[in-house]
Amino acid sequence: MKTATDVEEIVTGMNTEGNTIRGRPIARVHTEIPEFVYWKMLIDASEIRAAHGYPDEQTKLCYPTILDATRHLPSARARYYLYCSPHDHEPGCGVGLFVSEHVGGPWKFVQRVIADGKATPSVVYNPERRKVVVYAHGPNGHNHIYDSDDGVDFTYRGRMNLEPAAQGYGQVFRYALPGTDAMYCGLFWIGFCPPECSYRCHSPYTGLYISRDGYAWECVERDFYPPASEFTGNEAAPNLANNPHFTWFGSVPYVLFHDDEIGLWAYKIGEDLRPRTYAGLVFDAAKLPSELEYNSVTSPWVLHDDAGMPYLLFGAHKPGMKNGELLKRGVGDILIARPVEQ
């Protein structure tokens, strides 16, 4: 339950004195979060299509997720392993692996490591089992578990038991949730329920799920993140349902998420992972170079380097062809932003 202090903090965080985009307050209200600016393209979807045989309709790359491989794998091919998905329902689009010694690249495509995953992969190293584990939204609208000894050759471990009704996109991360013995947490959008489910399909709610071992999951609360207007009192507040990403800025935990055409947003959260304060726009999509022709951004992921410098990775979409039809968001690349002082 929210306390009076929580509510006061939330309302204060929404006071942005009219600084809005389409009615949504955008001012950054927490100094822990740097101002991010576009740096460069990390992965060009057209190059992957040409070199490795992805059809046009399977190159809307998004949902980057990164493993610091050399920390966990004795025979790592490079410092960083980046997994991302072409985000398409076509068979075989899968999850691809890219490797690099530096977060800024160059990134080398290795292979499609998961053939049937199609969206929102999130990677976690499981030290108890010494496995690289990828969770991905895939067949039949469910989320699935895959693990690997080396981060390249994966074995399917079954469907995540995210009941009730969480079949949408989300993220898994290693976090010891206070008051529980869980070592893994997952934030999953309630939307995209299977046809037989009547509970809030395409809803603005996000559920919290926990696991002791990263394989067996239980629901803490399916309405853990309600529509933002319910806890801010502001109808214009963007919801936390769109691919929530847990991260830290300094010693403060945040959840980032996307609003497609506008940009990437953040909420400050507590140690219990509940939202406390709306923190404003983290990255403004309108500030991408116009010559790149991107019209939306999606799926934020923050990586901190050895010096603690945060980098913001995300997918960016632009018009492209699919089955002979021009789509507004037909092609997607992986981009990176860095703090403005860099």
Summary of the structure (lengths in Angstrom):
residues: 342
radius of gyration: 18.9
end to end distance: 40.5
largest distance: 56.7
contacts: 1162
relative contact order: 0.17
helix: 11%
strand: 46%
